[in-house]
Amino acid sequence: MKITGTVENIVFRNADNGYSVVNLSCDKKRVTAVGNFPELYEGQTVELTGDYVVNKKFGEQFKADEISIVEPTSLSAIEKYLSSGLIYGIGPVTAKKIVDEFGTDTLAVLEFNPIKLSKIRGISKQKAIEISNNYNDMKEMQNVIMFLQSHYISTNLAIKIYNVYKKKTIEIVKNNPYQLIEDIDGVGFATADKIALKLGIDMFGENRVKAGLIYTLKTYSEREGHTYLKRDDLVNNCIEILNFSENEKNIVQNCIDYLQIEGMVKNFNHHGEDITVLTKFYYQEKYIARKLYKLSYNQFEERMNFIDNINHYQRLHHIVLNGEQTDAVLASLTKGVSIITGGPGTGKTTIVRCILEMFRQQNYKVLLCAPTGRAAKRLSESSGMEAKTIHRALEMNGGDGEGIFHKNEENPIEADVIIIDEMSMVDVALFYHLLKAVRSTTRVIMVGDKDQLPSVGAGNVLRDLIESKKLHTTELINIYRQGNDSLIITNAHLINSGKMPIIDNTSKDFFYEQGKDLISNSETIVDLVSTRLPRYFGYKPEDIQVLAPMKAGPCGIDNLNRRLQMTINTHYSGIELESEFSKFHVGDKVMQMVNNYDQSYVKYEENGMTQEGSGVFNGDIGYITRIEPDTHEVTIRFDDGKICKYARTDLYQISLAYAITIHKSQGSEFDCVVIPLVPGAPIIITRNLLYTAITRAKKTVVLVGSKQILARMIHNNYTAKRYTLLKDFIAEEYKQDS
């Protein structure tokens, strides 16, 4: 049966799957309706198809199987509809003015004759057109979302899909639902496959199998960092995804060959094993190897030309460089490519400062860059020179959801020297784009800690370069930066060498809290961040960062974020917005969770200039400074100074960041870090995970948990092997010389 009613209020809504409980006014009778609905607003009129059921706890309800949006007809319903915040640019005051002026013709004016809106005081012709566009976009989006929901797609995911495809959404989904896997963050093979099979696509058809193969390769590149898979592993994983039997392996094998013919993959024998690699990764790693080979053969001034300058620098700054540090400086000055690696306190920053001074004396143009905004800011502070993110150095702008780098082979970076810090974070794709923009005469100096966690993206660039043994590498071993009674650096190196840290709580910067269980540990962490650390050290809560190994559990970031938000951010304005995983208030600490090359921003420089651009990136941290009461637009100021505005439908991109995963902390430093020690799988709870967390702290580290788990992590030297080709490609380049 069908019923039509006006939404009075939303009783409950699950943002993940759209399941909602709403009260409707149906012919002066109140009806409670339940079902999976798109986001509804008070005043909307809906038509539901379903049946009345009796819930033992809540009584009679209308259980809806289908929903469609009906435009409201009464004046009160129209005004309530426009006042809901659904249409960007219209709040309660403006809604009343519009309805008072146009009455029951209001929605027709919005859709077909928006210039009439400019009769109303405060609405210009330009704003009138914007309101009309927003209204029509909203209607279109609701129709698309309802179509997608009928194909097993949650509301929030439907919004993501619509934001990418807009008017072409239904056409694309019907023609090739597997395209969603490549284009939409959060759409896996299972989701696309459900849609495809419902649309009648052949389970054993070539398109489905090829989509499964590409998805498998991409999944393992994103999840495990592999740039290729062994062919047997690819086939076995793919038949599991496709729900095929062992007898149907040949179908998958044949489609791998078809993908090579189409240029999507390359198949060849590698060290005696058949492998398959996505074509883009093959060419990216091949290009990196070739470009570094060419750059490494650039030889510059003789070593002796720099010795006097280095000695003068040491006398001037009252420092003494040891042999390995001097070697690192000389290699950076004389070789086309050089690598400097070492743990905390081994002098990497001192070396970079010396190198910069040597190049300044020769009037060389130097570019300092790092993979993230926080890492670039830290590099600027330590070097006394401006540092840029690699994306900014490449002059990236958004475009159709992907970054467009304006610096490339035809338009290279104007620099004599490029110094890349936090090189362990740089993945294959980013390094490829950077090297494409490097002139053939430019020196490239890479600085990083090889024992940090590898890049989030595919590849193992820094370690592959070092292990190739073809590029000049200086490994710094001796520890220099360590104050009296300070244990952060000492303990970091103890842990990295497989030894227990000193945790007697007598130092001024390294502390250990014995925990009873995970629940009490979570209470301790909240107390430390909100009360004890600010009281004893004078920290503000924003100076303290919780770094957790995992998302789930009492000491996972999901639970800790909820508890820290309730404890720390108690003075918010009262406006609360809900996304897929979080509730947001003004003042909340948040993190960007995906790369968004199209996100516009404004940045106010210290000299009074305003910089505008686009692009915010996975891992950027900031604070919510405003939530518009009418439109629910969210303003976020990120730590690098970017100020961005997010529509409510874009909130899936951000997450609370009072607690973040250790992986997300790479390249960042915080005054104080609090680290819960939690049990977990050996492939997760590892030594280098703990080492990475501890080395993120500038002033204070607090470990919370049991010594048994601490010892287990330190003795677990498991490092997941990444299947990459870069090291072999470098060897091939140099082999051609021999």
Secondary structure as GFF3:
##gff-version 3
##sequence-region A 1 738
A	DSSP	beta_strand	2	13	.	.	.	ID=ss1
A	DSSP	beta_strand	19	26	.	.	.	ID=ss2
A	DSSP	beta_strand	29	36	.	.	.	ID=ss3
A	DSSP	beta_strand	45	55	.	.	.	ID=ss4
A	DSSP	beta_strand	59	70	.	.	.	ID=ss5
A	DSSP	alpha_helix	75	82	.	.	.	ID=ss6
A	DSSP	alpha_helix	92	102	.	.	.	ID=ss7
A	DSSP	three_ten_helix	103	105	.	.	.	ID=ss8
A	DSSP	alpha_helix	106	112	.	.	.	ID=ss9
A	DSSP	three_ten_helix	114	119	.	.	.	ID=ss10
A	DSSP	alpha_helix	125	149	.	.	.	ID=ss11
A	DSSP	alpha_helix	155	165	.	.	.	ID=ss12
A	DSSP	three_ten_helix	166	168	.	.	.	ID=ss13
A	DSSP	alpha_helix	169	175	.	.	.	ID=ss14
A	DSSP	alpha_helix	179	183	.	.	.	ID=ss15
A	DSSP	alpha_helix	189	198	.	.	.	ID=ss16
A	DSSP	alpha_helix	206	224	.	.	.	ID=ss17
A	DSSP	beta_strand	228	230	.	.	.	ID=ss18
A	DSSP	alpha_helix	231	242	.	.	.	ID=ss19
A	DSSP	three_ten_helix	246	248	.	.	.	ID=ss20
A	DSSP	alpha_helix	249	261	.	.	.	ID=ss21
A	DSSP	beta_strand	265	270	.	.	.	ID=ss22
A	DSSP	beta_strand	273	278	.	.	.	ID=ss23
A	DSSP	alpha_helix	279	296	.	.	.	ID=ss24
A	DSSP	alpha_helix	304	317	.	.	.	ID=ss25
A	DSSP	alpha_helix	323	334	.	.	.	ID=ss26
A	DSSP	beta_strand	337	342	.	.	.	ID=ss27
A	DSSP	alpha_helix	348	361	.	.	.	ID=ss28
A	DSSP	beta_strand	366	370	.	.	.	ID=ss29
A	DSSP	alpha_helix	373	383	.	.	.	ID=ss30
A	DSSP	beta_strand	387	389	.	.	.	ID=ss31
A	DSSP	alpha_helix	390	393	.	.	.	ID=ss32
A	DSSP	beta_strand	396	399	.	.	.	ID=ss33
A	DSSP	beta_strand	402	405	.	.	.	ID=ss34
A	DSSP	beta_strand	417	420	.	.	.	ID=ss35
A	DSSP	three_ten_helix	423	425	.	.	.	ID=ss36
A	DSSP	alpha_helix	428	436	.	.	.	ID=ss37
A	DSSP	beta_strand	443	448	.	.	.	ID=ss38
A	DSSP	alpha_helix	461	468	.	.	.	ID=ss39
A	DSSP	beta_strand	472	476	.	.	.	ID=ss40
A	DSSP	alpha_helix	488	496	.	.	.	ID=ss41
A	DSSP	beta_strand	510	514	.	.	.	ID=ss42
A	DSSP	alpha_helix	518	527	.	.	.	ID=ss43
A	DSSP	pi_helix	528	532	.	.	.	ID=ss44
A	DSSP	alpha_helix	533	537	.	.	.	ID=ss45
A	DSSP	three_ten_helix	541	543	.	.	.	ID=ss46
A	DSSP	beta_strand	544	548	.	.	.	ID=ss47
A	DSSP	alpha_helix	557	568	.	.	.	ID=ss48
A	DSSP	beta_strand	577	578	.	.	.	ID=ss49
A	DSSP	beta_strand	583	584	.	.	.	ID=ss50
A	DSSP	beta_strand	589	592	.	.	.	ID=ss51
A	DSSP	beta_strand	596	604	.	.	.	ID=ss52
A	DSSP	beta_strand	610	616	.	.	.	ID=ss53
A	DSSP	beta_strand	621	627	.	.	.	ID=ss54
A	DSSP	beta_strand	634	638	.	.	.	ID=ss55
A	DSSP	beta_strand	643	646	.	.	.	ID=ss56
A	DSSP	three_ten_helix	648	653	.	.	.	ID=ss57
A	DSSP	beta_strand	654	656	.	.	.	ID=ss58
A	DSSP	beta_strand	659	661	.	.	.	ID=ss59
A	DSSP	three_ten_helix	663	665	.	.	.	ID=ss60
A	DSSP	beta_strand	670	676	.	.	.	ID=ss61
A	DSSP	alpha_helix	687	694	.	.	.	ID=ss62
A	DSSP	beta_strand	697	705	.	.	.	ID=ss63
A	DSSP	alpha_helix	707	715	.	.	.	ID=ss64
A	DSSP	alpha_helix	726	735	.	.	.	ID=ss65
###
